[in-house]
Amino acid sequence: MSVPENKSNPKNPLKGLFSYEWILKNISFFLFLSLLAVLYIANGHMSDRTIRQINSINNELKELQYVYKTLKSEVMYKSEEAQIVKAAGPLGLKVSKDMPERINK
């Protein structure tokens, strides 16, 4: 007398669980799990790429801030009265020592 093959077989309880019919019956679930795994991996790659872009943009922003501060300090230095007088000297321009005169109509 042979023992029928089913899930309740005490010798091999997993034999009926992973049968060909069971796999075919649940193929849509396996495909769904595969799709979720692909989406999970793609999401990880996209987040890594986004983080790298954010870091590169932050580095570029810091460099531009340094350039801005440097240019601003140069403009402030060159706009001092002593520097303007020094730059206007070769052009033949001088600061007038006379008081300005009021023109009356």
Beta strands, then each sheet from edge to edge (+ up, - down):
end
